């Protein structure tokens, strides 16, 4: 029987690319996202792969909705082998003293609380299913190491994801649950397309930044997901080689 994966934020961008790559490898998939229409579009794009796919509209920051998501996965597939914790958002690029608390809370709910709730649901399934165990891959960000200007909510939550990854990797050992993190820099998606026109730099200037094909992210996730549970990629960085990140840019 084919393995089962849950991808959050599966209606677009990185989540969609990973879903299509996993479908092409024969995985059975549960797709989560806030709106049903993009999830169905992802299923339509994967149709040729013939994979079994389930769309579950979910706001990952809401406990009851995440609980319902995992109930649906259990009812449909009976197990879970991979969670790709991908759903996330950012806030308007504002100085911190001008940032509304509501925007901070929205980012924390999507990026951090959502990852925690989904990891909690995955642990509950993976530690008791037969065969036991599974893998969690958290979508971090190189912003946790080198933040962009006016990105405090996004950067803070992605820094927290690193702590979550380390804790899950430690706590999962006893149950054959592996946890790793992928940090991505400038993958070309609808959300990053503006960077080719100009991204705000620390010196206050707008300068174009190079992008890479999102397929390279999907390939990296496939590699991590394909490892046996006695091996783990704890952290992996994949980025556009010419982007201003290493050193002074």
C-alpha positions, 0 to 999 in steps of 0.5 A, spaced: 500 500 500 502 506 498 504 511 503 500 517 505 502 524 506 499 530 508 501 537 505 498 543 508 498 550 504 497 545 498 493 550 494 499 554 491 506 555 490 511 550 494 505 546 497 502 545 490 509 543 487 510 538 493 503 535 492 504 534 485 511 531 486 509 526 491 503 524 487 508 523 481 511 518 486 505 514 487 503 517 494 496 518 497 495 525 499 491 529 504 491 536 501 489 542 506 488 549 505 483 554 507 480 555 500 477 549 497 477 551 490 485 551 490 485 544 493 481 542 487 485 545 482 491 541 485 488 535 485 486 536 477 493 538 476 495 531 479 490 527 475 494 524 470 499 521 476 493 517 478 494 518 485 489 517 491 487 525 493 483 528 499 482 535 499 480 538 506 479 545 507 482 547 513 485 553 517 491 550 521 491 555 526 484 553 529 484 547 533 478 544 531 479 544 524 486 541 525 482 535 529 477 534 523 483 534 518 486 528 522 479 525 523 478 525 515 485 522 514 484 517 519 477 515 516 480 515 509 487 512 509 488 509 516 495 512 517 499 517 516 507 517 513 509 524 512 507 531 514 509 537 510 508 543 515 508 548 509 502 553 510 504 560 512 503 567 511 507 574 512 505 581 514 505 587 511 512 590 511 512 595 516 516 598 522 515 594 528 512 600 532 507 601 526 505 593 526 498 592 528 497 586 533 492 583 529 497 582 524 502 579 528 497 574 531 495 572 524 502 570 522 503 566 529 497 563 528 498 560 521 506 559 521 507 557 528 501 555 532 498 551 525 505 547 525 504 545 532 497 543 531 499 539 525 505 536 528 501 534 534 496 531 530 501 527 526 504 524 532 498 522 535 497 518 529 504 516 527 506 513 534 500 508 535 499 506 527 502 499 525 507 499 522 509 505 527 512 512 525 513 517 520 516 523 518 515 530 519 518 536 514 517 543 517 518 549 512 522 554 515 526 559 512 532 562 511 529 569 514 530 566 520 538 566 519 538 573 515 531 577 516 529 582 511 527 589 513 520 589 517 519 582 517 519 581 525 512 577 525 515 572 519 522 572 521 520 570 529 515 565 527 520 561 522 526 562 528 521 558 532 520 553 527 527 551 528 526 550 535 520 546 534 523 542 529 529 540 534 524 538 539 520 534 535 526 530 532 528 529 539 521 527 542 520 523 536 526 518 537 522 513 541 516 512 536 520 512 530 518 519 528 523 523 524 523 530 523 527 535 519 526 542 516 527 545 509 529 552 509 528 555 502 530 562 499 527 565 493 523 559 490 519 562 484 512 562 486 506 567 485 508 570 492 515 571 490 514 573 483 515 581 485 522 579 487 524 579 480 522 586 479 525 589 486 525 587 493 527 591 499 534 591 501 537 593 508 540 599 505 533 601 503 534 600 496 529 596 491 533 591 487 531 585 483 533 578 486 534 572 482 529 566 483 529 559 482 525 554 479 520 551 485 521 544 482 528 544 486 524 545 492 519 539 491 525 535 489 529 536 495 522 534 499 522 528 495 529 526 497 528 527 505 521 524 504 524 518 501 529 516 506 528 510 511 526 512 518 533 510 521 536 516 517 534 523 517 536 530 514 535 535 520 536 541 516 536 542 509 537 549 505 535 550 498 536 557 495 537 561 488 545 561 488 545 568 486 540 571 491 543 576 497 544 571 503 551 569 504 555 574 507 553 581 505 550 579 499 
